[in-house]
Amino acid sequence: MAMLSSSSATQPPCLTCGAVKLSSLIFTDRCRSRRVLGRSVDLKEVAIKGTYRSNRIRVLAASTFPVTQTVEKLSTYSFRTETGGCVKVVITKLKNGKYGVNIEASSLQLSGNDDDVVMSWGIFRSDSASLMPLQSSDSGIFETPFVNNLSNKLTVELEFDASLAPFYVSFLLKTSLNDEKIEIRSHRKTKFCFPVGLKSGHPAPLGVSFSADGSINFALFSRNAKNVILCLFDDSSKEEPALEIDLDHYVNRSGDIWHASMGSDMKFVSYGYRCRNDAQNKPRLSSVVLDPYSKVIGENFLGEICKEPTFDWSGDIRPNLSMEKLMVYRLNVMDFTRDTSSNLSDGIGGTFSGVAEKLHHFKDLGVNAILLEPIVPFDKQKGPYFPFHFFSPQNSYGPPGGSISTIKSMKEMVKRLHTNGIEVLLEVVFSHTCEDASLINIDKPSYCSDKNTLNCAHPVVQQLILDSLRHWVIEYHIDGFCFINASSMIRGFKGENLSRPPLIEAIAFDPILSKTKIIADSFDPIHKSVKEIQFPHWKRWAEMNTKFCSDARNYLRGESLLSDLATRLCGSGDIFLHGRGPAFSFNFVTTNHGFSLVDLVSFSKTTELSWNCGEEGATKNKSVLETRLKQIRNFLFILYISLGVPVINMGDECGQSSGGKGYLKYSDRKPFNWKALETGFATQTTQFISFLSALKIRRSDLFQSNEFLKVENIDWYGPNLTPPDWEDPTSKFLAMSLKVDQADEANKKLLTGDLFVAFNGGDEPVSVTVPLPRSDMVWVRLVDTSLPSPRFFSVTGEPVVETIPGSLTYEVAPHSCVLLESRSVDR
């Protein structure tokens, strides 16, 4: 409740004549006339300092006769007094366009004369502790007597120019008892307070919303704020607001939600809040912060007072690809096309439109989903994994024109990709924010558990996250989310891991979000590390498979058991066996926060599980270069033939390198070099990825299953069709035979036969015995990563000739992989 200084000096109702009891009293510019019960009274008009415009105030005291006819009743407020009485305030819009205020007091239980009751009042906006004086010499407090109306109730009527609104009236009642002055306050021992030109508003929905009657509602959560000031701007380029309104605890607060509403005729363009969270800081000295629920952000990084732009989604059909069919390409929106080599104009390069313009590249690779690094506003020094907002796209990712243009650009990108059968997935970070995010300034104890770490165990944080995710799905038609540092989302209030974290469960069963792809990623951007945990999934959560990455890297550098590789090839049953399946495994060998594919084979670094193939860094050694090329092919081959969803990283297809630096600062990251796609390496790598994508689709019976392979569908071999040496760390060769179901083959549901795959991670060639194909079928070679380009893969297949009738051997070169397919003789 707004408070007035009890020591403020009182003033007579008429500043010139000193009259106390008038049936009507008006303050205007200078004494000109006076009306008492129908006769003229003195008028005086005074300018108000520090207001939004050159507003003026007029005050009408109590009258037994109506002075101005009411047009409509706007608001009604009821208060209880500390003595058990009632105070009712009715605010109306008058025919003359002004605001009328009727204050009625009853049941005050005074033993003295009711005629002695006086209303001591003042008005304020930005600071409830500082009243607005009506002239330079006054204190801002006035005393107006109550009179008995026709219903024998004590009444005061006030009239204010509409141009002065919005503001608050703060008052208390005064009377005398046995020559002792008595002040009557509310039942909460505070002054009474009500807004004029500003409605109390509604606590839901959070953020800015627009009612059917055209009014604009503002709602903000803050449990610990002592004061909240709504700051309104008439120009987004200005640093200081044009108007500040100190929201009242009683009128503008419901529980922990602060709210207010105003008419759309007030021409403000953006808004924010000042919050005071302790007794020392004055709210007007704190910075203006962004509403966490703002959907449109202006150039001053505050919320714009406007509806989200409408968009024509007609004709948009979500691909709705099943999880096992996905092939994903991860990229950063700006880095993907901001380089001049993209040959895009200045307004397109580095934007959502730029991504859409490169649609042909996704098709060339054969991917059907793109995974975007976080696209919300973020700390420009630390990068997109340190967000400061969750409901709108980063303005720099759109064309010139601000947030509206960016929103439209992103939606156009999504619609165009959907038209071409490509889904759009977003990486999201809900484990932390950047250090100066608005949530920290608004209510750090509720939103954060430590510094800028979000408290995902708090119901309000959970609601924020759910509202944000639903917003992206409903408004932007996003197809799924990858949750960075997802392990933080399962922690309780004391940092313990919960067996049934409510947020994870809520996302899994949300009627909207459960229909999207939801993926947990254990990468922690703050500590630049991976936290492996047993993630609670409810048979709905997929995961970025870090074990796949580490085991594939270890095998190809000669540091892994064969059993580890076999587990990853078959869909990581140690992680996804119980209730999910291989389709929930998102497999990757490189990330955007570590070594690229070229770095992985060019530098030896223990933390990256990488091997330089014989020499560190750049080299002209032909043998080393050949081994590196084979290893790159091996990584891609293992990635695509393994059960699960392959995820490739932007730049790996064209040999992008960080020079072995691993995790780079955001400012040091290089954009995608489109000219590099013209090199021989990029051409053969892109073609190989395209081939593997097509192969995965063509042999979806074995490579895109949502269930684990049956025991009878797979055989494991050593070099001579003997069982592999599973637990021998020196054994580097593994072969497997993938067999189609006999029933399916008999019913001619499949047009191809079995597959034979061999992996040689050692330094020596291995002559492997290949099992005989089924009758009327022969083996053809589809892949041999040791062969020179373009022979190292074949779409049609190269026949494998038996050197000895009835026996087939194939020599697998060092550090290479081979894929054979059995086909009908007459094919």
ABEGO torsion letter per residue (X at the ends): XBBBBAABBBBBABAAAGBABBABBBBBABBABBBBGGBBBBBBBBBBBGBABBBBBBBBBBBABBABBBABBABBBBBBBAAGBBBBBBBBBBAAGBBBBBBBBBGAGBABBAAABBBBBBBBBABAABBBBABAABAGBBBBBBBBBAAGBBBBBBBBBAAAOBBBBBBBBBBBBGGBBBBBBBAAGBBBBBBBGBBAEBAOBBEBBBBAAGBBBBBBBBAABABBBBBBBABAABABBABBBBBBAAAABBEABBBBBBBAABBBABBBBBBBABAABBAAABBBBBBAABABBBAAGBBBBBBBBBBBABGBBBAGBBAAABBBBBBBAAAAAABAAAGBBAAABGBAAAAAAAAAAAAAAGBABBBBBBABBBBAAAEAABBABAABBBAAABBBGEAAAAAAAAAAAAAAAAAAGBBBBBBBBAABBBAABAAAAABAAAABABEABBBAABAAAAAAAAAAAAAAAAAAGBAEBBBBGAAAAABBAAGBBBABBAAAAAAAABAAAAABBBBBBABBAAAGBBBBBBBBAGGABBBBBAAAAAAAAAAAAGABBAAAAAAAAAGGAAAAABGBEAAABBBBABBAABBBAAAAAABBBAAAGBBAGGBBEBBABAAAAAAAAAAAAAAAAAAAABBEBBBBBBGAAAGBBAGGAEBBBAAABBBBBAAAAABAAAAAAAAAAAAAAAAAAAAAAAAABABBBBAAABBBBBAAGBBBBAABAABABBBBBBBBBAAAAAAGABABBBBBBBBBABABBBBBBBBBBBBGBBBBBABBAABBOAAABBAAEBBBBBABBGBBBBBBBBGBBBBBBBBBAAX
